[in-house]
């Protein structure tokens, strides 16, 4: 939404909705429940955080300040009262942690922490302590020599610091001991403890890192995730890319139990784990989900009972074959949200994991699904509430309804990747460029129906006139002007010495503007198709153009 600023011609843009997620970027906890009832999903989208209603897809946004360039990690506290966001900024401090209160009608910024001061770096893991009210936040720095930092939420001071032996990307406080914190990475699984006396934490600038777990070969295994067993008993669950899942004792620093086939017959790799009161959930490759329940009071060899887990079921998510990379459960343990590597977000009831015994299980995909990579073409209709987008990574074109806040439909062009796309202003026609042809499709209710095609190869830029009667198609150094009334070629424009990268019609369709790789900008008469003006600037390349009256 665009609004006029007071006392001038400048405008301010507001985000009304957004489609997409960061689940496919490697970001930890890329989607989480944002409230204790499980009605809202919180997930980064660009520089901002979206709060999306699971049923209506209505979204509100935590809008980052202009100096924020990137969200590098995020988390929600155990009671869903706080949101923590690690941010990379363009000015000092270049690394900051923004903490928001989620108890009100709208998330409210309550604290901004700068754990690295003015130093450069990046935070890739964050966690809140499990006490109420929350007292501490822990973060992990990126790099081959990561550091674990514990900060007091009240005064922002660092109360604990531990140098890790190698890279780490996951950190979590123990649910029953706020002084105990675990960190893991590809070849790391360690715990650290803050010093305390009379229930008061003592500042420990050089917090001691615990020794390696006996029976766990850190260097020979690739650890993908870890979580604390619940209810809190001091045990951890660690997943490995080699397929095994380890139950670890933080008291004895040893392996208690090994789940050798966590998905049973399925040959999936465990990628993420989420513990709950009854046991644990494992997310793996090809949309595989496994449920394990805890069996208490199993007699052991010594004085203590042995920790055991019983496999309940393994299933695959019907709506996605991509790996499950993120899991979260609502406070009441009634709802489950899943983040997939192809950027889709799914949610389902926990009860459905027990009711159905089929090998496949269904979940609801947020907003009808998202692209799995960067959007390379984008266009918007005027008469219909449609936005069309093209993604070269998944070779798909999606048509979005920005009024209903959902993806109406999508089409994947496997084996014939699209190179460009434009949506007619009326919203009933779409032009898509391919390696060997330019094709027109009718936009129907739930599909694209082929209409006609032109033998134009490698069309990289497409743009409809505002009246919809013309289409400009850039093919290398040429511009083809096509009539959408007769579907014939009106003119072919020559005037660029390098490939054309941008096209735009005047709002009244009097002229056409074209820009090229070498910084040349040309203006064409839309009646005679003669070149009116040109301007050259060798210092930059035109990537996009837009005309205004």
Beta strands, then each sheet from edge to edge (+ up, - down):
strand 1: 2-4
strand 2: 11-13
strand 3: 32-33
strand 4: 40-45
strand 5: 48-53
strand 6: 59-62
strand 7: 68-76
strand 8: 82-89
strand 9: 95-101
strand 10: 108-113
strand 11: 123-128
strand 12: 136-141
strand 13: 147-152
strand 14: 158-163
strand 15: 170-173
strand 16: 180-185
strand 17: 188-193
strand 18: 196-197
strand 19: 200-201
strand 20: 223-228
strand 21: 235-240
strand 22: 245-249
strand 23: 254-259
strand 24: 270-276
strand 25: 279-284
strand 26: 288-298
strand 27: 306-317
strand 28: 324-329
strand 29: 335-340
strand 30: 345-349
strand 31: 360-361
strand 32: 364-365
strand 33: 375-380
strand 34: 386-391
strand 35: 396-401
strand 36: 406-412
strand 37: 420-423
strand 38: 429-433
strand 39: 438-443
strand 40: 448-454
strand 41: 459-464
strand 42: 470-475
strand 43: 478-483
strand 44: 488-494
strand 45: 500-505
strand 46: 511-516
strand 47: 520-525
strand 48: 531-536
sheet 1: 1+ 2-
sheet 2: 3+ 4- 5+ 6-
sheet 3: 7+ 8- 9+ 10-
sheet 4: 11+ 12- 13+ 14-
sheet 5: 15+ 16- 17+
sheet 6: 18+ 19-
sheet 7: 20+ 21- 22+ 23-
sheet 8: 24+ 25- 26+ 27- 31-
sheet 9: 28+ 29- 30+ 32-
sheet 10: 33+ 34- 35+ 36-
sheet 11: 37+ 38- 39+ 40-
sheet 12: 41+ 42- 43+ 44-
sheet 13: 45+ 46- 47+ 48-
end
